[in-house]
């Protein structure tokens, strides 16, 4: 996300067209459900959708900037569980 270079699938911080479309579709679906059950108004649903899209890109940014430089405790997905 920070270099705009092609990277292998699954790279932390990478942004794909498929992932972006899926994120927008999911945020629209959740907003539509909330609107359908009258939890939010139309402006609220649009705000929720916009905030979800921004959050999706921000998570990718954090993945590119923070997770690449840091080894997290537990080793991430697929790592053997310790202490079990």
PDB file of N, CA, C and O in Angstrom:
ATOM      1  N   UNK A   1       0.822  -1.193   0.000  1.00  0.00           N
ATOM      2  CA  UNK A   1       0.000   0.000   0.000  1.00  0.00           C
ATOM      3  C   UNK A   1       0.867   1.257   0.000  1.00  0.00           C
ATOM      4  O   UNK A   1       0.474   2.283  -0.555  1.00  0.00           O
ATOM      5  N   UNK A   2       2.010   1.182   0.604  1.00  0.00           N
ATOM      6  CA  UNK A   2       2.848   2.383   0.718  1.00  0.00           C
ATOM      7  C   UNK A   2       3.786   2.567  -0.457  1.00  0.00           C
ATOM      8  O   UNK A   2       4.280   3.672  -0.678  1.00  0.00           O
ATOM      9  N   UNK A   3       4.048   1.495  -1.230  1.00  0.00           N
ATOM     10  CA  UNK A   3       4.986   1.617  -2.348  1.00  0.00           C
ATOM     11  C   UNK A   3       4.308   1.511  -3.709  1.00  0.00           C
ATOM     12  O   UNK A   3       4.923   1.838  -4.724  1.00  0.00           O
ATOM     13  N   UNK A   4       3.081   1.070  -3.753  1.00  0.00           N
ATOM     14  CA  UNK A   4       2.320   0.877  -4.993  1.00  0.00           C
ATOM     15  C   UNK A   4       2.996  -0.112  -5.935  1.00  0.00           C
ATOM     16  O   UNK A   4       2.833  -0.026  -7.152  1.00  0.00           O
ATOM     17  N   UNK A   5       3.766  -1.063  -5.364  1.00  0.00           N
ATOM     18  CA  UNK A   5       4.401  -2.110  -6.155  1.00  0.00           C
ATOM     19  C   UNK A   5       3.571  -3.382  -6.070  1.00  0.00           C
ATOM     20  O   UNK A   5       2.829  -3.588  -5.109  1.00  0.00           O
ATOM     21  N   UNK A   6       3.702  -4.233  -7.080  1.00  0.00           N
ATOM     22  CA  UNK A   6       3.034  -5.545  -7.041  1.00  0.00           C
ATOM     23  C   UNK A   6       3.757  -6.418  -6.029  1.00  0.00           C
ATOM     24  O   UNK A   6       4.986  -6.462  -5.986  1.00  0.00           O
ATOM     25  N   UNK A   7       2.967  -7.114  -5.214  1.00  0.00           N
ATOM     26  CA  UNK A   7       3.521  -8.017  -4.206  1.00  0.00           C
ATOM     27  C   UNK A   7       2.739  -9.326  -4.256  1.00  0.00           C
ATOM     28  O   UNK A   7       1.634  -9.366  -4.797  1.00  0.00           O
ATOM     29  N   UNK A   8       3.304 -10.400  -3.693  1.00  0.00           N
ATOM     30  CA  UNK A   8       2.578 -11.678  -3.683  1.00  0.00           C
ATOM     31  C   UNK A   8       1.284 -11.580  -2.868  1.00  0.00           C
ATOM     32  O   UNK A   8       1.189 -10.798  -1.922  1.00  0.00           O
ATOM     33  N   UNK A   9       0.302 -12.380  -3.250  1.00  0.00           N
ATOM     34  CA  UNK A   9      -0.953 -12.431  -2.483  1.00  0.00           C
ATOM     35  C   UNK A   9      -0.657 -12.784  -1.035  1.00  0.00           C
ATOM     36  O   UNK A   9       0.224 -13.597  -0.753  1.00  0.00           O
ATOM     37  N   UNK A  10      -1.388 -12.176  -0.132  1.00  0.00           N
ATOM     38  CA  UNK A  10      -1.221 -12.459   1.291  1.00  0.00           C
ATOM     39  C   UNK A  10      -0.196 -11.581   1.976  1.00  0.00           C
ATOM     40  O   UNK A  10      -0.023 -11.678   3.191  1.00  0.00           O
ATOM     41  N   UNK A  11       0.490 -10.727   1.232  1.00  0.00           N
ATOM     42  CA  UNK A  11       1.479  -9.836   1.825  1.00  0.00           C
ATOM     43  C   UNK A  11       0.778  -8.830   2.730  1.00  0.00           C
ATOM     44  O   UNK A  11      -0.222  -8.226   2.344  1.00  0.00           O
ATOM     45  N   UNK A  12       1.316  -8.655   3.952  1.00  0.00           N
ATOM     46  CA  UNK A  12       0.742  -7.671   4.881  1.00  0.00           C
ATOM     47  C   UNK A  12       0.747  -6.292   4.235  1.00  0.00           C
ATOM     48  O   UNK A  12       1.763  -5.857   3.694  1.00  0.00           O
ATOM     49  N   UNK A  13      -0.391  -5.607   4.293  1.00  0.00           N
ATOM     50  CA  UNK A  13      -0.489  -4.258   3.764  1.00  0.00           C
ATOM     51  C   UNK A  13      -0.826  -4.178   2.293  1.00  0.00           C
ATOM     52  O   UNK A  13      -1.004  -3.084   1.757  1.00  0.00           O
ATOM     53  N   UNK A  14      -0.917  -5.322   1.628  1.00  0.00           N
ATOM     54  CA  UNK A  14      -1.252  -5.312   0.202  1.00  0.00           C
ATOM     55  C   UNK A  14      -2.724  -4.979   0.010  1.00  0.00           C
ATOM     56  O   UNK A  14      -3.563  -5.335   0.837  1.00  0.00           O
ATOM     57  N   UNK A  15      -3.030  -4.297  -1.081  1.00  0.00           N
ATOM     58  CA  UNK A  15      -4.402  -3.935  -1.422  1.00  0.00           C
ATOM     59  C   UNK A  15      -4.700  -4.524  -2.795  1.00  0.00           C
ATOM     60  O   UNK A  15      -3.929  -4.331  -3.734  1.00  0.00           O
ATOM     61  N   UNK A  16      -5.809  -5.236  -2.914  1.00  0.00           N
ATOM     62  CA  UNK A  16      -6.202  -5.807  -4.202  1.00  0.00           C
ATOM     63  C   UNK A  16      -7.567  -5.272  -4.598  1.00  0.00           C
ATOM     64  O   UNK A  16      -8.348  -4.825  -3.759  1.00  0.00           O
ATOM     65  N   UNK A  17      -7.835  -5.328  -5.888  1.00  0.00           N
ATOM     66  CA  UNK A  17      -9.154  -4.903  -6.372  1.00  0.00           C
ATOM     67  C   UNK A  17     -10.237  -5.800  -5.784  1.00  0.00           C
ATOM     68  O   UNK A  17     -11.300  -5.326  -5.384  1.00  0.00           O
ATOM     69  N   UNK A  18      -9.954  -7.113  -5.736  1.00  0.00           N
ATOM     70  CA  UNK A  18     -10.942  -8.059  -5.202  1.00  0.00           C
ATOM     71  C   UNK A  18     -11.237  -7.777  -3.738  1.00  0.00           C
ATOM     72  O   UNK A  18     -12.396  -7.780  -3.321  1.00  0.00           O
ATOM     73  N   UNK A  19     -10.198  -7.536  -2.962  1.00  0.00           N
ATOM     74  CA  UNK A  19     -10.380  -7.254  -1.538  1.00  0.00           C
ATOM     75  C   UNK A  19     -11.109  -5.951  -1.297  1.00  0.00           C
ATOM     76  O   UNK A  19     -11.941  -5.844  -0.396  1.00  0.00           O
ATOM     77  N   UNK A  20     -10.786  -4.955  -2.118  1.00  0.00           N
ATOM     78  CA  UNK A  20     -11.451  -3.659  -1.975  1.00  0.00           C
ATOM     79  C   UNK A  20     -12.932  -3.776  -2.315  1.00  0.00           C
ATOM     80  O   UNK A  20     -13.780  -3.251  -1.594  1.00  0.00           O
ATOM     81  N   UNK A  21     -13.245  -4.464  -3.414  1.00  0.00           N
ATOM     82  CA  UNK A  21     -14.651  -4.656  -3.805  1.00  0.00           C
ATOM     83  C   UNK A  21     -15.383  -5.459  -2.734  1.00  0.00           C
ATOM     84  O   UNK A  21     -16.521  -5.137  -2.391  1.00  0.00           O
ATOM     85  N   UNK A  22     -14.742  -6.502  -2.203  1.00  0.00           N
ATOM     86  CA  UNK A  22     -15.374  -7.308  -1.152  1.00  0.00           C
ATOM     87  C   UNK A  22     -15.626  -6.469   0.099  1.00  0.00           C
ATOM     88  O   UNK A  22     -16.681  -6.589   0.722  1.00  0.00           O
ATOM     89  N   UNK A  23     -14.666  -5.621   0.472  1.00  0.00           N
ATOM     90  CA  UNK A  23     -14.838  -4.759   1.636  1.00  0.00           C
ATOM     91  C   UNK A  23     -15.973  -3.762   1.460  1.00  0.00           C
ATOM     92  O   UNK A  23     -16.763  -3.544   2.379  1.00  0.00           O
ATOM     93  N   UNK A  24     -16.055  -3.158   0.281  1.00  0.00           N
ATOM     94  CA  UNK A  24     -17.137  -2.209   0.002  1.00  0.00           C
ATOM     95  C   UNK A  24     -18.485  -2.938  -0.004  1.00  0.00           C
ATOM     96  O   UNK A  24     -19.469  -2.439   0.543  1.00  0.00           O
ATOM     97  N   UNK A  25     -18.523  -4.115  -0.622  1.00  0.00           N
ATOM     98  CA  UNK A  25     -19.773  -4.885  -0.667  1.00  0.00           C
ATOM     99  C   UNK A  25     -20.231  -5.277   0.733  1.00  0.00           C
ATOM    100  O   UNK A  25     -21.416  -5.182   1.054  1.00  0.00           O
ATOM    101  N   UNK A  26     -19.289  -5.717   1.562  1.00  0.00           N
ATOM    102  CA  UNK A  26     -19.645  -6.103   2.935  1.00  0.00           C
ATOM    103  C   UNK A  26     -20.154  -4.907   3.720  1.00  0.00           C
ATOM    104  O   UNK A  26     -21.132  -5.024   4.459  1.00  0.00           O
ATOM    105  N   UNK A  27     -19.504  -3.753   3.571  1.00  0.00           N
ATOM    106  CA  UNK A  27     -19.952  -2.573   4.314  1.00  0.00           C
ATOM    107  C   UNK A  27     -21.330  -2.125   3.833  1.00  0.00           C
ATOM    108  O   UNK A  27     -22.157  -1.690   4.634  1.00  0.00           O
ATOM    109  N   UNK A  28     -21.578  -2.230   2.535  1.00  0.00           N
ATOM    110  CA  UNK A  28     -22.912  -1.898   2.016  1.00  0.00           C
ATOM    111  C   UNK A  28     -23.963  -2.871   2.533  1.00  0.00           C
ATOM    112  O   UNK A  28     -25.075  -2.462   2.867  1.00  0.00           O
ATOM    113  N   UNK A  29     -23.621  -4.161   2.604  1.00  0.00           N
ATOM    114  CA  UNK A  29     -24.558  -5.163   3.105  1.00  0.00           C
ATOM    115  C   UNK A  29     -24.919  -4.900   4.561  1.00  0.00           C
ATOM    116  O   UNK A  29     -26.095  -4.907   4.926  1.00  0.00           O
ATOM    117  N   UNK A  30     -23.902  -4.668   5.392  1.00  0.00           N
ATOM    118  CA  UNK A  30     -24.170  -4.399   6.807  1.00  0.00           C
ATOM    119  C   UNK A  30     -24.981  -3.114   6.982  1.00  0.00           C
ATOM    120  O   UNK A  30     -25.894  -3.061   7.807  1.00  0.00           O
ATOM    121  N   UNK A  31     -24.649  -2.087   6.210  1.00  0.00           N
ATOM    122  CA  UNK A  31     -25.403  -0.832   6.303  1.00  0.00           C
ATOM    123  C   UNK A  31     -26.844  -1.038   5.842  1.00  0.00           C
ATOM    124  O   UNK A  31     -27.767  -0.477   6.433  1.00  0.00           O
ATOM    125  N   UNK A  32     -27.044  -1.838   4.793  1.00  0.00           N
ATOM    126  CA  UNK A  32     -28.399  -2.102   4.298  1.00  0.00           C
ATOM    127  C   UNK A  32     -29.224  -2.863   5.327  1.00  0.00           C
ATOM    128  O   UNK A  32     -30.407  -2.578   5.517  1.00  0.00           O
ATOM    129  N   UNK A  33     -28.599  -3.831   5.989  1.00  0.00           N
ATOM    130  CA  UNK A  33     -29.309  -4.580   7.035  1.00  0.00           C
ATOM    131  C   UNK A  33     -29.680  -3.642   8.182  1.00  0.00           C
ATOM    132  O   UNK A  33     -30.809  -3.671   8.673  1.00  0.00           O
ATOM    133  N   UNK A  34     -28.725  -2.810   8.609  1.00  0.00           N
ATOM    134  CA  UNK A  34     -29.009  -1.853   9.693  1.00  0.00           C
ATOM    135  C   UNK A  34     -30.119  -0.895   9.289  1.00  0.00           C
ATOM    136  O   UNK A  34     -30.967  -0.540  10.107  1.00  0.00           O
ATOM    137  N   UNK A  35     -30.113  -0.479   8.040  1.00  0.00           N
ATOM    138  CA  UNK A  35     -31.162   0.410   7.537  1.00  0.00           C
ATOM    139  C   UNK A  35     -32.495  -0.335   7.491  1.00  0.00           C
ATOM    140  O   UNK A  35     -33.536   0.224   7.835  1.00  0.00           O
ATOM    141  N   UNK A  36     -32.458  -1.597   7.064  1.00  0.00           N
ATOM    142  CA  UNK A  36     -33.679  -2.395   6.954  1.00  0.00           C
ATOM    143  C   UNK A  36     -34.356  -2.651   8.287  1.00  0.00           C
ATOM    144  O   UNK A  36     -35.583  -2.719   8.358  1.00  0.00           O
ATOM    145  N   UNK A  37     -33.561  -2.793   9.351  1.00  0.00           N
ATOM    146  CA  UNK A  37     -34.155  -3.021  10.672  1.00  0.00           C
ATOM    147  C   UNK A  37     -34.269  -1.716  11.461  1.00  0.00           C
ATOM    148  O   UNK A  37     -34.499  -1.719  12.670  1.00  0.00           O
ATOM    149  N   UNK A  38     -34.108  -0.630  10.763  1.00  0.00           N
ATOM    150  CA  UNK A  38     -34.289   0.726  11.295  1.00  0.00           C
ATOM    151  C   UNK A  38     -33.367   1.045  12.467  1.00  0.00           C
ATOM    152  O   UNK A  38     -33.760   1.719  13.418  1.00  0.00           O
ATOM    153  N   UNK A  39     -32.129   0.548  12.382  1.00  0.00           N
ATOM    154  CA  UNK A  39     -31.122   0.895  13.385  1.00  0.00           C
ATOM    155  C   UNK A  39     -30.450   2.219  13.044  1.00  0.00           C
ATOM    156  O   UNK A  39     -29.953   2.915  13.930  1.00  0.00           O
ATOM    157  N   UNK A  40     -30.435   2.565  11.753  1.00  0.00           N
ATOM    158  CA  UNK A  40     -29.826   3.814  11.288  1.00  0.00           C
ATOM    159  C   UNK A  40     -30.717   4.438  10.234  1.00  0.00           C
ATOM    160  O   UNK A  40     -31.581   3.780   9.654  1.00  0.00           O
ATOM    161  N   UNK A  41     -30.492   5.715   9.999  1.00  0.00           N
ATOM    162  CA  UNK A  41     -31.161   6.416   8.897  1.00  0.00           C
ATOM    163  C   UNK A  41     -30.294   6.277   7.649  1.00  0.00           C
ATOM    164  O   UNK A  41     -29.183   5.753   7.728  1.00  0.00           O
ATOM    165  N   UNK A  42     -30.782   6.736   6.502  1.00  0.00           N
ATOM    166  CA  UNK A  42     -29.998   6.663   5.277  1.00  0.00           C
ATOM    167  C   UNK A  42     -28.670   7.410   5.411  1.00  0.00           C
ATOM    168  O   UNK A  42     -27.634   6.866   5.030  1.00  0.00           O
ATOM    169  N   UNK A  43     -28.663   8.650   5.945  1.00  0.00           N
ATOM    170  CA  UNK A  43     -27.363   9.308   6.131  1.00  0.00           C
ATOM    171  C   UNK A  43     -26.436   8.527   7.065  1.00  0.00           C
ATOM    172  O   UNK A  43     -25.222   8.498   6.862  1.00  0.00           O
ATOM    173  N   UNK A  44     -27.013   7.899   8.082  1.00  0.00           N
ATOM    174  CA  UNK A  44     -26.215   7.082   8.987  1.00  0.00           C
ATOM    175  C   UNK A  44     -25.639   5.864   8.288  1.00  0.00           C
ATOM    176  O   UNK A  44     -24.483   5.504   8.512  1.00  0.00           O
ATOM    177  N   UNK A  45     -26.436   5.228   7.443  1.00  0.00           N
ATOM    178  CA  UNK A  45     -25.969   4.061   6.693  1.00  0.00           C
ATOM    179  C   UNK A  45     -24.838   4.447   5.747  1.00  0.00           C
ATOM    180  O   UNK A  45     -23.870   3.700   5.600  1.00  0.00           O
ATOM    181  N   UNK A  46     -24.951   5.596   5.111  1.00  0.00           N
ATOM    182  CA  UNK A  46     -23.884   6.071   4.228  1.00  0.00           C
ATOM    183  C   UNK A  46     -22.622   6.388   5.019  1.00  0.00           C
ATOM    184  O   UNK A  46     -21.514   6.117   4.558  1.00  0.00           O
ATOM    185  N   UNK A  47     -22.784   6.958   6.201  1.00  0.00           N
ATOM    186  CA  UNK A  47     -21.635   7.265   7.057  1.00  0.00           C
ATOM    187  C   UNK A  47     -20.946   5.983   7.518  1.00  0.00           C
ATOM    188  O   UNK A  47     -19.718   5.908   7.542  1.00  0.00           O
ATOM    189  N   UNK A  48     -21.740   4.974   7.883  1.00  0.00           N
ATOM    190  CA  UNK A  48     -21.185   3.689   8.309  1.00  0.00           C
ATOM    191  C   UNK A  48     -20.422   3.039   7.154  1.00  0.00           C
ATOM    192  O   UNK A  48     -19.330   2.506   7.353  1.00  0.00           O
ATOM    193  N   UNK A  49     -20.986   3.079   5.961  1.00  0.00           N
ATOM    194  CA  UNK A  49     -20.324   2.513   4.792  1.00  0.00           C
ATOM    195  C   UNK A  49     -18.999   3.217   4.522  1.00  0.00           C
ATOM    196  O   UNK A  49     -17.980   2.566   4.292  1.00  0.00           O
ATOM    197  N   UNK A  50     -19.015   4.539   4.551  1.00  0.00           N
ATOM    198  CA  UNK A  50     -17.787   5.300   4.326  1.00  0.00           C
ATOM    199  C   UNK A  50     -16.738   5.020   5.380  1.00  0.00           C
ATOM    200  O   UNK A  50     -15.558   4.876   5.061  1.00  0.00           O
ATOM    201  N   UNK A  51     -17.156   4.942   6.630  1.00  0.00           N
ATOM    202  CA  UNK A  51     -16.219   4.668   7.719  1.00  0.00           C
ATOM    203  C   UNK A  51     -15.622   3.268   7.583  1.00  0.00           C
ATOM    204  O   UNK A  51     -14.441   3.073   7.868  1.00  0.00           O
ATOM    205  N   UNK A  52     -16.413   2.305   7.158  1.00  0.00           N
ATOM    206  CA  UNK A  52     -15.905   0.939   6.979  1.00  0.00           C
ATOM    207  C   UNK A  52     -14.874   0.874   5.857  1.00  0.00           C
ATOM    208  O   UNK A  52     -13.875   0.165   5.977  1.00  0.00           O
ATOM    209  N   UNK A  53     -15.103   1.599   4.779  1.00  0.00           N
ATOM    210  CA  UNK A  53     -14.151   1.625   3.672  1.00  0.00           C
ATOM    211  C   UNK A  53     -12.839   2.279   4.116  1.00  0.00           C
ATOM    212  O   UNK A  53     -11.756   1.784   3.802  1.00  0.00           O
ATOM    213  N   UNK A  54     -12.943   3.379   4.838  1.00  0.00           N
ATOM    214  CA  UNK A  54     -11.741   4.039   5.364  1.00  0.00           C
ATOM    215  C   UNK A  54     -10.993   3.108   6.309  1.00  0.00           C
ATOM    216  O   UNK A  54      -9.767   3.019   6.251  1.00  0.00           O
ATOM    217  N   UNK A  55     -11.720   2.418   7.172  1.00  0.00           N
ATOM    218  CA  UNK A  55     -11.098   1.485   8.113  1.00  0.00           C
ATOM    219  C   UNK A  55     -10.400   0.341   7.382  1.00  0.00           C
ATOM    220  O   UNK A  55      -9.335  -0.107   7.808  1.00  0.00           O
ATOM    221  N   UNK A  56     -10.985  -0.129   6.295  1.00  0.00           N
ATOM    222  CA  UNK A  56     -10.380  -1.193   5.502  1.00  0.00           C
ATOM    223  C   UNK A  56      -9.013  -0.750   4.959  1.00  0.00           C
ATOM    224  O   UNK A  56      -8.037  -1.495   5.046  1.00  0.00           O
ATOM    225  N   UNK A  57      -8.951   0.453   4.405  1.00  0.00           N
ATOM    226  CA  UNK A  57      -7.681   0.968   3.891  1.00  0.00           C
ATOM    227  C   UNK A  57      -6.698   1.253   5.026  1.00  0.00           C
ATOM    228  O   UNK A  57      -5.496   1.034   4.872  1.00  0.00           O
ATOM    229  N   UNK A  58      -7.195   1.737   6.158  1.00  0.00           N
ATOM    230  CA  UNK A  58      -6.312   2.023   7.288  1.00  0.00           C
ATOM    231  C   UNK A  58      -5.695   0.740   7.826  1.00  0.00           C
ATOM    232  O   UNK A  58      -4.526   0.729   8.211  1.00  0.00           O
ATOM    233  N   UNK A  59      -6.468  -0.338   7.856  1.00  0.00           N
ATOM    234  CA  UNK A  59      -5.935  -1.623   8.314  1.00  0.00           C
ATOM    235  C   UNK A  59      -4.828  -2.094   7.382  1.00  0.00           C
ATOM    236  O   UNK A  59      -3.821  -2.634   7.840  1.00  0.00           O
ATOM    237  N   UNK A  60      -5.003  -1.898   6.087  1.00  0.00           N
ATOM    238  CA  UNK A  60      -3.952  -2.266   5.139  1.00  0.00           C
ATOM    239  C   UNK A  60      -2.714  -1.398   5.339  1.00  0.00           C
ATOM    240  O   UNK A  60      -1.587  -1.886   5.247  1.00  0.00           O
ATOM    241  N   UNK A  61      -2.920  -0.138   5.607  1.00  0.00           N
ATOM    242  CA  UNK A  61      -1.799   0.768   5.871  1.00  0.00           C
ATOM    243  C   UNK A  61      -1.025   0.307   7.105  1.00  0.00           C
ATOM    244  O   UNK A  61       0.205   0.261   7.091  1.00  0.00           O
ATOM    245  N   UNK A  62      -1.751  -0.035   8.170  1.00  0.00           N
ATOM    246  CA  UNK A  62      -1.083  -0.529   9.375  1.00  0.00           C
ATOM    247  C   UNK A  62      -0.323  -1.816   9.084  1.00  0.00           C
ATOM    248  O   UNK A  62       0.780  -2.013   9.592  1.00  0.00           O
ATOM    249  N   UNK A  63      -0.896  -2.682   8.282  1.00  0.00           N
ATOM    250  CA  UNK A  63      -0.218  -3.911   7.914  1.00  0.00           C
ATOM    251  C   UNK A  63       1.077  -3.640   7.181  1.00  0.00           C
ATOM    252  O   UNK A  63       2.073  -4.333   7.389  1.00  0.00           O
ATOM    253  N   UNK A  64       1.065  -2.634   6.322  1.00  0.00           N
ATOM    254  CA  UNK A  64       2.263  -2.299   5.556  1.00  0.00           C
ATOM    255  C   UNK A  64       3.321  -1.630   6.421  1.00  0.00           C
ATOM    256  O   UNK A  64       4.514  -1.870   6.235  1.00  0.00           O
ATOM    257  N   UNK A  65       2.903  -0.804   7.353  1.00  0.00           N
ATOM    258  CA  UNK A  65       3.859   0.004   8.117  1.00  0.00           C
ATOM    259  C   UNK A  65       4.289  -0.673   9.414  1.00  0.00           C
ATOM    260  O   UNK A  65       5.474  -0.653   9.746  1.00  0.00           O
ATOM    261  N   UNK A  66       3.364  -1.267  10.149  1.00  0.00           N
ATOM    262  CA  UNK A  66       3.676  -1.787  11.480  1.00  0.00           C
ATOM    263  C   UNK A  66       3.991  -3.273  11.456  1.00  0.00           C
ATOM    264  O   UNK A  66       5.029  -3.685  11.972  1.00  0.00           O
ATOM    265  N   UNK A  67       3.123  -4.084  10.871  1.00  0.00           N
ATOM    266  CA  UNK A  67       3.276  -5.528  10.972  1.00  0.00           C
ATOM    267  C   UNK A  67       4.513  -6.046  10.246  1.00  0.00           C
ATOM    268  O   UNK A  67       5.074  -7.066  10.648  1.00  0.00           O
ATOM    269  N   UNK A  68       4.942  -5.382   9.208  1.00  0.00           N
ATOM    270  CA  UNK A  68       6.126  -5.820   8.474  1.00  0.00           C
ATOM    271  C   UNK A  68       7.368  -5.664   9.331  1.00  0.00           C
ATOM    272  O   UNK A  68       8.309  -6.444   9.191  1.00  0.00           O
ATOM    273  N   UNK A  69       7.394  -4.699  10.197  1.00  0.00           N
ATOM    274  CA  UNK A  69       8.573  -4.394  10.992  1.00  0.00           C
ATOM    275  C   UNK A  69       8.575  -5.045  12.361  1.00  0.00           C
ATOM    276  O   UNK A  69       9.533  -4.885  13.117  1.00  0.00           O
ATOM    277  N   UNK A  70       7.521  -5.776  12.695  1.00  0.00           N
ATOM    278  CA  UNK A  70       7.382  -6.288  14.050  1.00  0.00           C
ATOM    279  C   UNK A  70       6.979  -7.749  14.035  1.00  0.00           C
ATOM    280  O   UNK A  70       6.121  -8.147  13.247  1.00  0.00           O
ATOM    281  N   UNK A  71       7.576  -8.541  14.883  1.00  0.00           N
ATOM    282  CA  UNK A  71       7.159  -9.932  15.052  1.00  0.00           C
ATOM    283  C   UNK A  71       6.194  -9.969  16.225  1.00  0.00           C
ATOM    284  O   UNK A  71       6.554  -9.614  17.347  1.00  0.00           O
ATOM    285  N   UNK A  72       4.983 -10.397  15.964  1.00  0.00           N
ATOM    286  CA  UNK A  72       3.959 -10.399  17.002  1.00  0.00           C
ATOM    287  C   UNK A  72       4.033 -11.681  17.812  1.00  0.00           C
ATOM    288  O   UNK A  72       4.393 -12.735  17.286  1.00  0.00           O
ATOM    289  N   UNK A  73       3.699 -11.595  19.072  1.00  0.00           N
ATOM    290  CA  UNK A  73       3.663 -12.751  19.956  1.00  0.00           C
ATOM    291  C   UNK A  73       2.626 -13.730  19.422  1.00  0.00           C
ATOM    292  O   UNK A  73       1.518 -13.330  19.065  1.00  0.00           O
ATOM    293  N   UNK A  74       2.972 -14.985  19.368  1.00  0.00           N
ATOM    294  CA  UNK A  74       2.041 -15.998  18.884  1.00  0.00           C
ATOM    295  C   UNK A  74       2.315 -16.407  17.450  1.00  0.00           C
ATOM    296  O   UNK A  74       1.826 -17.448  17.012  1.00  0.00           O
ATOM    297  N   UNK A  75       3.072 -15.632  16.712  1.00  0.00           N
ATOM    298  CA  UNK A  75       3.476 -16.018  15.364  1.00  0.00           C
ATOM    299  C   UNK A  75       2.436 -15.860  14.287  1.00  0.00           C
ATOM    300  O   UNK A  75       2.746 -16.125  13.125  1.00  0.00           O
ATOM    301  N   UNK A  76       1.229 -15.448  14.590  1.00  0.00           N
ATOM    302  CA  UNK A  76       0.224 -15.224  13.575  1.00  0.00           C
ATOM    303  C   UNK A  76      -0.517 -16.486  13.185  1.00  0.00           C
ATOM    304  O   UNK A  76      -0.363 -17.529  13.821  1.00  0.00           O
ATOM    305  N   UNK A  77      -1.311 -16.390  12.152  1.00  0.00           N
ATOM    306  CA  UNK A  77      -2.147 -17.513  11.700  1.00  0.00           C
ATOM    307  C   UNK A  77      -1.278 -18.675  11.266  1.00  0.00           C
ATOM    308  O   UNK A  77      -0.259 -18.492  10.600  1.00  0.00           O
ATOM    309  N   UNK A  78      -1.681 -19.844  11.641  1.00  0.00           N
ATOM    310  CA  UNK A  78      -0.983 -21.036  11.237  1.00  0.00           C
ATOM    311  C   UNK A  78       0.200 -21.419  12.122  1.00  0.00           C
ATOM    312  O   UNK A  78       0.792 -22.484  11.948  1.00  0.00           O
ATOM    313  N   UNK A  79       0.536 -20.564  13.054  1.00  0.00           N
ATOM    314  CA  UNK A  79       1.657 -20.864  13.959  1.00  0.00           C
ATOM    315  C   UNK A  79       1.169 -21.846  15.025  1.00  0.00           C
ATOM    316  O   UNK A  79       0.005 -21.806  15.423  1.00  0.00           O
ATOM    317  N   UNK A  80       2.055 -22.722  15.482  1.00  0.00           N
ATOM    318  CA  UNK A  80       1.639 -23.664  16.519  1.00  0.00           C
ATOM    319  C   UNK A  80       1.260 -22.941  17.809  1.00  0.00           C
ATOM    320  O   UNK A  80       1.903 -21.964  18.192  1.00  0.00           O
ATOM    321  N   UNK A  81       0.233 -23.419  18.466  1.00  0.00           N
ATOM    322  CA  UNK A  81      -0.186 -22.823  19.725  1.00  0.00           C
ATOM    323  C   UNK A  81       0.819 -23.179  20.801  1.00  0.00           C
ATOM    324  O   UNK A  81       1.304 -24.309  20.857  1.00  0.00           O
ATOM    325  N   UNK A  82       1.133 -22.224  21.651  1.00  0.00           N
ATOM    326  CA  UNK A  82       2.077 -22.509  22.719  1.00  0.00           C
ATOM    327  C   UNK A  82       1.328 -22.539  24.045  1.00  0.00           C
ATOM    328  O   UNK A  82       0.363 -21.802  24.248  1.00  0.00           O
ATOM    329  N   UNK A  83       1.785 -23.395  24.932  1.00  0.00           N
ATOM    330  CA  UNK A  83       1.197 -23.462  26.263  1.00  0.00           C
ATOM    331  C   UNK A  83      -0.115 -24.199  26.321  1.00  0.00           C
ATOM    332  O   UNK A  83      -0.835 -24.095  27.314  1.00  0.00           O
ATOM    333  N   UNK A  84      -0.448 -24.948  25.273  1.00  0.00           N
ATOM    334  CA  UNK A  84      -1.706 -25.673  25.272  1.00  0.00           C
ATOM    335  C   UNK A  84      -1.460 -27.132  25.478  1.00  0.00           C
ATOM    336  O   UNK A  84      -2.406 -27.919  25.509  1.00  0.00           O
TER     337      UNK A  84
END
